[in-house]
């Protein structure tokens, strides 16, 4: 019988970029990334083939997508199509959730929880 309920405390934390501390969850079709990041930390502009949805759970995060920058808070989210250049900076201490489709095999190799 599959387990339906899980605890974040059972997932190892990985530093996926300087200052970005993640708990990774992998399903058959997605990777979910629960991230804590301190103010001032940045992820440089980059791109990957995965579609990405990014949600700010707390704090403010300046996200740049295809040359456009917006400061996101807990009332907003963004969609990044696969292959689109993007990056960002934590304006305040933040908690973020990124959902990638399909699964990020590079992140799966880092560990996390497979569901």
Backbone as CSV, one residue per row, in Angstrom:
resi,resn,N_x,N_y,N_z,CA_x,CA_y,CA_z,C_x,C_y,C_z
1,UNK,0.845,-1.181,0.000,0.000,0.000,0.000,0.889,1.243,0.000
2,UNK,0.625,2.195,-0.900,1.491,3.386,-0.967,1.325,4.272,0.265
3,UNK,2.388,4.952,0.591,2.345,5.909,1.696,1.858,7.244,1.141
4,UNK,0.853,7.826,1.766,0.246,9.061,1.272,0.716,10.308,1.995
5,UNK,1.241,10.154,3.206,1.636,11.306,4.004,3.128,11.239,4.275
6,UNK,3.782,12.399,4.210,5.243,12.457,4.322,5.645,13.658,5.175
7,UNK,6.868,13.619,5.700,7.404,14.723,6.508,8.641,15.299,5.826
8,UNK,8.725,16.617,5.789,9.917,17.260,5.230,11.169,16.855,6.000
9,UNK,11.013,16.528,7.276,12.173,16.141,8.078,12.818,14.847,7.583
10,UNK,12.103,14.081,6.762,12.644,12.845,6.197,13.375,13.056,4.874
11,UNK,13.493,14.309,4.442,14.149,14.617,3.170,15.430,15.390,3.463
12,UNK,16.557,14.883,2.964,17.835,15.577,3.140,17.810,16.917,2.416
13,UNK,18.480,17.909,2.981,18.595,19.227,2.373,19.826,19.250,1.471
14,UNK,19.651,19.792,0.261,20.729,19.922,-0.712,20.917,21.400,-1.046
15,UNK,22.159,21.847,-1.147,22.421,23.216,-1.609,22.570,23.152,-3.123
16,UNK,21.492,23.513,-3.846,21.490,23.360,-5.306,22.145,24.527,-6.030
17,UNK,22.245,25.661,-5.370,22.966,26.839,-5.851,23.443,27.542,-4.589
18,UNK,24.491,28.354,-4.668,24.982,29.008,-3.445,23.857,29.745,-2.699
19,UNK,23.597,29.313,-1.452,22.582,29.947,-0.622,21.170,29.445,-0.838
20,UNK,20.961,28.503,-1.755,19.636,27.957,-2.047,19.578,26.526,-1.511
21,UNK,18.837,26.319,-0.418,18.795,25.041,0.280,17.462,24.352,-0.002
22,UNK,17.544,23.188,-0.624,16.375,22.517,-1.185,16.073,21.188,-0.543
23,UNK,14.787,20.881,-0.503,14.292,19.548,-0.212,13.570,19.123,-1.492
24,UNK,14.089,18.076,-2.143,13.611,17.661,-3.459,12.675,16.465,-3.343
25,UNK,11.556,16.550,-4.063,10.574,15.477,-4.118,10.368,15.145,-5.587
26,UNK,10.473,13.853,-5.915,10.344,13.408,-7.304,9.160,12.462,-7.425
27,UNK,8.252,12.759,-8.361,7.141,11.870,-8.682,7.433,11.269,-10.060
28,UNK,6.471,10.537,-10.609,6.666,9.968,-11.944,6.852,11.052,-12.996
29,UNK,6.194,12.196,-12.830,6.219,13.208,-13.879,6.761,14.571,-13.495
30,UNK,7.075,14.778,-12.197,7.489,16.111,-11.747,8.596,16.018,-10.708
31,UNK,9.322,17.125,-10.600,10.200,17.353,-9.463,9.682,18.583,-8.736
32,UNK,9.499,18.458,-7.430,9.064,19.568,-6.583,10.247,19.948,-5.710
33,UNK,10.534,21.234,-5.673,11.709,21.751,-4.974,11.245,22.752,-3.918
34,UNK,11.348,22.385,-2.628,11.017,23.269,-1.499,12.320,23.953,-1.113
35,UNK,12.399,25.275,-1.232,13.666,25.996,-1.114,13.593,27.055,-0.019
36,UNK,14.630,27.133,0.798,14.812,28.280,1.690,16.053,29.022,1.206
37,UNK,15.955,30.334,1.210,17.054,31.159,0.709,17.100,32.450,1.521
38,UNK,18.300,32.851,1.917,18.477,34.093,2.676,18.548,35.285,1.730
39,UNK,18.133,36.426,2.231,18.153,37.669,1.459,19.522,37.884,0.825
40,UNK,19.508,38.342,-0.425,20.737,38.678,-1.136,21.308,37.563,-1.981
41,UNK,20.875,36.331,-1.768,21.374,35.231,-2.599,20.705,35.257,-3.962
42,UNK,21.490,34.922,-4.992,21.019,34.989,-6.376,21.249,33.661,-7.082
43,UNK,20.387,33.374,-8.016,20.631,32.296,-8.969,20.803,32.991,-10.319
44,UNK,21.953,32.762,-10.991,22.220,33.478,-12.235,21.251,33.079,-13.345
45,UNK,21.209,33.909,-14.369,20.382,33.581,-15.530,20.825,32.233,-16.078
46,UNK,19.839,31.399,-16.394,20.092,30.063,-16.923,18.832,29.596,-17.640
47,UNK,18.923,28.450,-18.265,17.746,27.838,-18.875,17.881,26.326,-18.821
48,UNK,16.761,25.647,-18.921,16.719,24.191,-18.945,15.479,23.792,-19.740
49,UNK,15.420,22.550,-20.187,14.282,22.143,-21.030,12.976,21.934,-20.263
50,UNK,13.020,21.962,-18.942,11.843,21.687,-18.125,10.960,22.927,-17.986
51,UNK,9.656,22.746,-18.060,8.734,23.815,-17.686,8.805,23.961,-16.171
52,UNK,8.658,25.186,-15.684,8.801,25.454,-14.249,7.694,26.385,-13.784
53,UNK,7.082,26.035,-12.664,6.172,26.929,-11.955,6.882,27.295,-10.668
54,UNK,6.914,28.581,-10.317,7.581,29.040,-9.093,6.586,29.793,-8.222
55,UNK,6.565,29.419,-6.946,5.655,30.006,-5.962,6.466,30.557,-4.801
56,UNK,6.149,31.760,-4.358,6.755,32.336,-3.163,5.817,32.012,-2.006
57,UNK,6.305,31.249,-1.042,5.504,30.899,0.136,5.610,32.015,1.177
58,UNK,6.836,32.549,1.332,7.031,33.703,2.218,8.216,34.516,1.704
59,UNK,8.184,35.815,2.005,9.248,36.718,1.584,8.986,37.331,0.225
60,UNK,10.055,37.940,-0.323,9.988,38.569,-1.639,11.168,38.077,-2.469
61,UNK,10.887,37.715,-3.723,11.894,37.185,-4.620,11.762,37.889,-5.962
62,UNK,12.856,38.496,-6.437,12.862,39.162,-7.742,13.194,38.121,-8.807
63,UNK,12.235,37.838,-9.674,12.401,36.836,-10.722,12.523,37.543,-12.068
64,UNK,13.520,37.133,-12.840,13.691,37.633,-14.199,13.402,36.483,-15.152
65,UNK,12.487,36.725,-16.079,12.125,35.727,-17.089,12.148,36.414,-18.443
66,UNK,12.978,35.897,-19.342,13.067,36.434,-20.704,13.271,37.950,-20.691
67,UNK,14.124,38.430,-19.781,14.478,39.841,-19.726,13.539,40.718,-18.917
68,UNK,12.429,40.183,-18.429,11.477,40.957,-17.626,11.609,40.555,-16.158
69,UNK,11.726,41.553,-15.270,11.890,41.286,-13.842,10.680,41.780,-13.071
70,UNK,10.200,40.936,-12.150,9.127,41.318,-11.232,9.491,40.797,-9.854
71,UNK,9.122,41.561,-8.828,9.295,41.118,-7.448,8.021,40.381,-7.052
72,UNK,8.198,39.105,-6.723,7.072,38.255,-6.354,6.992,38.112,-4.843
73,UNK,5.756,37.994,-4.339,5.533,37.691,-2.925,4.533,36.544,-2.855
74,UNK,4.019,36.270,-1.679,3.149,35.103,-1.478,1.810,35.206,-2.192
75,UNK,1.515,36.342,-2.813,0.260,36.477,-3.553,0.434,36.187,-5.036
76,UNK,1.669,35.822,-5.457,1.951,35.689,-6.881,2.733,34.406,-7.166
77,UNK,2.732,34.034,-8.433,3.554,32.920,-8.895,3.906,33.190,-10.345
78,UNK,4.812,32.382,-10.888,5.172,32.570,-12.289,5.316,31.228,-12.986
79,UNK,5.174,31.262,-14.296,5.348,30.099,-15.161,6.527,30.392,-16.086
80,UNK,7.451,29.442,-16.163,8.627,29.588,-17.023,8.596,28.439,-18.019
81,UNK,8.312,28.718,-19.288,8.325,27.641,-20.280,9.729,27.047,-20.417
82,UNK,9.797,25.770,-20.749,11.087,25.137,-20.975,11.911,25.913,-21.996
83,UNK,13.220,25.994,-21.762,14.122,26.672,-22.684,14.171,28.185,-22.544
84,UNK,13.443,28.753,-21.581,13.386,30.205,-21.388,14.424,30.636,-20.354
85,UNK,15.217,31.657,-20.694,16.234,32.153,-19.763,15.561,32.819,-18.564
86,UNK,16.069,32.487,-17.361,15.500,33.040,-16.136,16.528,32.972,-15.008
87,UNK,16.298,33.741,-13.971,17.134,33.767,-12.778,16.465,34.652,-11.750
88,UNK,17.093,34.796,-10.581,16.438,35.632,-9.590,17.288,35.903,-8.372
89,UNK,16.727,36.741,-7.491,17.408,37.150,-6.273,16.414,37.261,-5.131
90,UNK,16.801,36.747,-3.967,15.985,36.885,-2.768,16.134,38.310,-2.241
91,UNK,15.051,39.057,-2.246,15.044,40.418,-1.716,15.025,40.353,-0.187
92,UNK,14.254,39.413,0.354,14.190,39.131,1.792,14.484,37.645,1.960
93,UNK,14.569,37.181,3.197,14.608,35.737,3.411,13.328,35.161,2.799
94,UNK,13.466,34.037,2.113,12.332,33.480,1.367,12.178,31.984,1.585
95,UNK,10.954,31.546,1.391,10.652,30.138,1.165,9.952,30.087,-0.185
96,UNK,10.452,29.231,-1.067,9.940,29.111,-2.430,9.584,27.660,-2.711
97,UNK,8.687,27.449,-3.661,8.420,26.119,-4.192,8.487,26.212,-5.711
98,UNK,9.336,25.363,-6.294,9.410,25.229,-7.751,8.894,23.858,-8.124
99,UNK,8.093,23.802,-9.181,7.606,22.527,-9.711,8.079,22.427,-11.156
100,UNK,8.815,21.350,-11.451,9.380,21.126,-12.776,8.680,19.954,-13.449
101,UNK,8.392,20.122,-14.737,7.826,19.061,-15.557,8.631,18.992,-16.848
102,UNK,9.116,17.840,-17.268,9.084,16.562,-16.558,10.085,16.547,-15.399
103,UNK,10.257,15.375,-14.797,11.192,15.203,-13.687,12.570,15.715,-14.084
104,UNK,13.235,16.395,-13.157,14.625,16.825,-13.368,15.542,15.698,-12.906
105,UNK,16.031,14.954,-13.855,16.906,13.826,-13.526,18.196,14.312,-12.865
106,UNK,18.669,15.527,-13.238,19.875,16.063,-12.596,19.628,16.298,-11.106
107,UNK,18.421,16.729,-10.736,18.091,16.918,-9.329,17.839,15.577,-8.636
108,UNK,17.257,14.628,-9.363,17.026,13.310,-8.775,18.356,12.695,-8.337
109,UNK,19.409,12.953,-9.118,20.737,12.423,-8.778,21.275,13.024,-7.472
110,UNK,20.774,14.205,-7.080,21.205,14.844,-5.844,20.561,14.195,-4.616
111,UNK,19.484,13.472,-4.834,18.793,12.841,-3.712,17.385,13.368,-3.581
112,UNK,16.899,13.368,-2.366,15.534,13.775,-2.102,14.659,12.564,-1.875
113,UNK,13.370,12.739,-2.083,12.399,11.665,-1.856,11.742,11.308,-3.176
114,UNK,11.716,10.030,-3.490,10.990,9.516,-4.659,9.641,8.995,-4.191
115,UNK,8.587,9.499,-4.819,7.222,9.085,-4.451,6.615,8.341,-5.634
